[in-house]
């Protein structure tokens, strides 16, 4: 449905009909379509192993996460591209970014308990990092790069290795 209809215009009736799930069954598990979306995103990010090293953009771990994210997008590129084109001017991308901010804040709170600190405010850090990940996905979809080259470029960007020489 996200490929054809902006998220904010998808009704629960459409969602249940398209997925062949009775409305009562849907409500047994989810409060509304936003709850379903958060569940799907949480499942993806849990599977992506967003640990403190990913949050802190430390060597190796971020590359693994970026590789996994871009590989998943690449396997379903046509679908992700249609979702992006259909939803780029709606609330879907904001919801995605806001949820990612929540996930990053939680991971960051956990790592701060372990004695790691930030030099900048946590809201600024998590907002900018979430925007980086969302922008990375948009950039990949819009520019049609190969996975390996794109991941390499992203890692160079994160490491601030912009220029040669």
Protein Blocks (a to p, Z undefined) as FASTA:
>chain_A
ZZmpcfklpcfklmmmmnopafklmmmmpmblmlmmmmmmmmmmmmnopafklmnopghj
lmmmmmmmmmmmmmmmmmmmmmmmmmmmmmklmmmmmmmmmmmmmmmmmmmmnopacfbd
fklmmmmmmmmmmmmmmmmmmnopafklmmmmmmmmmnopabgZZ
